[in-house]
Amino acid sequence: MIPSYVRPFLWSYDISQLDLSRDKKRIITNVLNLGSSEATKWLFGTYTHNDIKNAVIDPSPGEWSKKSLNFWGIVLGVKPGLINKRTLK
């Protein structure tokens, strides 16, 4: 179940069709890119540290802002895999 305070960061998706396991990379990406502190706290309580790190290490092309990806790479102590202008917003 995705809480109401996380839903605004997944605005372009049908929440009823999202699956926490199947769509974890999408959910992690959107919350880390756009989410509030409350949504981010939920994310870290819902997914493993490795799940979150893997979404940053192997970012979906065109889905991340450069600043967000760099920030979360530093916070998580990982090097994002796609650091070039063609793949980042």
N, C-alpha and C positions, 0 to 999 in steps of 0.2 A: 504494500500500500504506500503510495506516494503522498506525503502530507500536503495539505493545501498551501503551506508556505513555500514549498518547493515547486509547485505547479507553474508559477509564472515564468520560471526559468526553462520550462519545457513547453512553452506556449504553442509552438508549431506542431506539437505531437498530440495524438489522441491518447490521453492519459490512461483511459480504460484498456487500451491495446498494448501499453508498455509493460514489459515483464522485467522485474528487478534483476533477474539473472541474465536473461537473453540480451537485454538492452543496457547492460551495466556501463559499457563504454560510452554510449550516447548520454546516459544520465550523468555519469562522472564528468564528461567533457562539458556539458552544458552548465552544470552547477559550478565547476571550477572556473569556467569562463565568465559566468554571469551572476552567480549566486550570491545571496546575502550571507552574513556570518551564521545565521540560524540554519540556512539550507546547507552550508558547508559543514557545520557541526553534525547535522543529520547524515550527510554523505559519509563522513568519517566514522560514524556509528553504525552505518548500514553495510559498508563495503570494507574489505580488508585493506590494510596498508599496501599490500602487494597489488591488489586490484587497481587501486588509485595510482600507484607508481607506474604500473604497466600502461595505463591510459596516457600518462605523460611521456613515458619512454617511447611509446609507439603511437603518437598522436594521429588522429584522422586528418588527412589532408584537407586544408581549407576550412577547418572547423575551429581552429584556435586563433585567438589574437596573440601576436608575438609577445606582448607584455605579460599576458596571463601565463603563457607557456613557459616563458623564462622565469617568472615568479614562482610557479609551482615546481619547476625543476630545482630551483634553489631551496625552497622549503622542504622538498622531499629528498634532496641530495642526489638527484639523478640528472642525466644529460638527455634532454628530449632528442628524439631521433630525426625530426624534420625541422631543421632550423635553416630555412631559406625563404625568400620573399614569395616564391611561387606557391608555396603551400600554406602560408600564414596570411591571415587578414591583417 
